[in-house]
């Protein structure tokens, strides 16, 4: 009996020994696999951190290079380097402007690499930037440069004209210090700790070092003109390591405890064999010891449970069919499911629907073939929230080496994905407005085009440009311009559907993709809404700013079958809208393409006319109203110079056909400069011949904005040796609203030279009496549209009807005359065509008359003949018609 009982105890002991050994081995394998996985993930995370830091640094370089390119391709910069724009540096480079750009210095070098100009953010501590740009840097490039023992991010661009014409003028450099502040920005964006320091030698070996709390990876950053790179020390915490270390430690403690149980049980069996024959009391004692051993084993199992419960990674243990057998609390927090909801279920409960069936087939094939799988997976929580995880699945084997279970580790990588999303935003979204940039626009347009081709749908591309946006930048500064762009983006998005795409291509250019357009009129309605929304005032820095927009529309498939065709035709339609008066939209029918080509042809005509000296001046006489007679130069006091272009066939092109294009392209500046010189030369010739009359020359606002007008006027007076009193510059009211103080300073400088000023088309723009009082103005010119009202329904020489007409229709014209007299200014009425208009203006006291009643604009040689009474046939024709009806006489005079 005792022998049988002893054999049973020995058999039970052996069974417990084998079970305990198997459990210990299972826990040991689990600890090794888990810790090894933690090390691999930790090393991979360090490499990813390094790539993020280098990507962010490269983005900083791209930002600096982009801004440097804008300044280097600016006509003002090119003119400054060629000595024709000395105010450029003082206007554009101030403490505030450099601070707003975020740079520490700007340097401008000649083509030979000599320092031509520099400006520093900290004037008290200027940097020792090179006086001579080294030969390797005399090209378009960017990178790190060591200045005063500190690293700077620099970009170097060749200075050229905005249209890339003309020779290079030098090199433009912007620099930004790579200091602790920028290190903090890079650290924040990359989610790591970054420290930068110089390498001691050129042989730098990339390395990863491990400490008790962190992993540090060293990245090498090349430095311009130095073989010693800059080193970036990138540090991430070792959370994964310590989690693995704690797990491994607990697992080993558990294994030791289990081993103790083994030896205790083994010892108990031996004692039982020795003393089994003694007494039943001894057997009872052994049973009690066994009970204690089981209690110890239970304690070990509880410790094992604590390990699972306190691990931050989610853990699932399943059978070979994938049914969940065991979990830990971390998985409940990650998924939102309770233990009761998970046990007995399958991990497919977490399926997000974002992965195709092929994804899961590849996952299981890897587990079956290799015993493990790891990768990124999207899971759905119980509440429907989607989260990204890094999942690692390993196969557990029994004592016979056969697979018995699967263990899965889930690590939440939401923060990592958010960091990646930030980097993605930097690459594909406009940093100012938050809208998709050009790269993302091309990608989305390609997708929309593919869908439209597949589903036989239509879509529309709207290409829009802000009208007069440059005036806001020039008048109120780039910061106001940036605010305006941000507000504009919000307004555009508010006028389209959520599914539509709004992008900013750059500058003030925006594009909108409207998908599934069923009718062309639907697109037109959207364009109208956008134009109407942008007409409302913008309030920026206590200022009320008005702008408009012009929109070109291309419809797929009618206006193009490719991305390039649609963009080109929408762009051409936008230019058509601008040419038709701005503030409107145009579809990309054939007309818009022709209109755009015409604009290019007109620009070419202007350039050739300048190069081939085919510019001519016409003159329209200005006479004293008291001496004015139809068709005669009696009382002539001046003449207005009007520019024309002569074709190779000696045909004359009027300004209405080229002035707008000249303004838009900036060609008005050389045109205006030529007109000033030629008008002064002609006026000098008239004076020498005994006719010292004043010549009036129209001045473009571009000549004022760029500061050219002072140099051009000085040059014209110097070349012609004309008395400055015989030169009058005509400006428009719109010039004053851009930068009244700067315009006033320029006009006062010109006034010191002795020239006179007239406000042209007075009353048609932004009239303000304070301009009349504050600016050095000599004359007011009454616009023809006001003079026209003086003749409605008035028969010739009817005094009664004349007074009534003046009261009804000529109020504005006559009010301007009175205003001019009040301010002590000369009043000039332009566009006078009838005797009735002349008499009405005389009665009110208008000083000077100009118009077809006296003469149409004449070529310079014909004007000279008329001025010196040598154009006899013209005078004879006037005398012969003096007896005819006045209307007939005027018609004939106008036709001459």
ABEGO torsion letter per residue (X at the ends): XAAAAAAAAAAAAAAAAAAAAAAAAAAAAAAAAAAAAAAAAAAAAAAAAAAAAAAAAAAAAAAAAAAAAAAAABAAAAAAAAGABAAAAAAABBAAAAAAAGBABBBBBBAAGBBABBBBABAABBBBBBABBBAAABBBBBEBBBBGGBBBBBBBBBBBBAAGBEBBAEBBBBBBBBBAAAAAAAAAAAGBBBBBBBBABABBBBBBBBBAABBBBBBBBBBBGBABBBBBBBBBBBAAAAAAAAAAAAAAAAAAAAAAAAAAAAAAAAAAAAAAABBAAAAAAAAAAAAAAAAAAAAAAAAAAAAAAABABBBBBBBAAGBBABBBAAAAAAAGBBAAAABGBBAAAABAGABBAAAAAAAAAAAAAAGBBBEBBBBBBAAGBBBBBBBBBBBBBBAAGBBABBBBBBBBAAAAAAAAAAAAAAAABBAAAGBBBAAAAAAAAAAAAAAAAAAGBBBBBBBBBBBGAAAAAAAAEAAAAAAAAAAAAAAAAAABBAABBBBBAEEABBBBBBBGBABAAAAAAAAAAAAAAAABBBBBGGBBBBBBBBBBBBBOAAAEABAAAAAAAAAAAAAAAAAAGEGBBBBBBAAAAAAAAAAAAAAAAAAAAAAAGABBBBBBBBBBAAABBBGBABGBABBBBBBBBBBAAGBBBBAAAAAAAAAAAGAAAAAAAAAAAAAAAAAAAAAAAGBBBBBBBBBBAAAAAAGAAAAAAAAAAAAAGBBAAABBBBBBAAAAAABAAAAAAAAAAAAAAGBBBBBBGBGABBBBAAAAAABBBABBBBBAAAAAAAABGBBBGBAAAAAAAAAAAAAAAAAAAAAAAAAGBBBBBBGBABAAAAAAAAAAGBABBBEAAABBBBBAAAAAAAAAGABAAAAAAAAAAAABBAAAAAAAAAAX
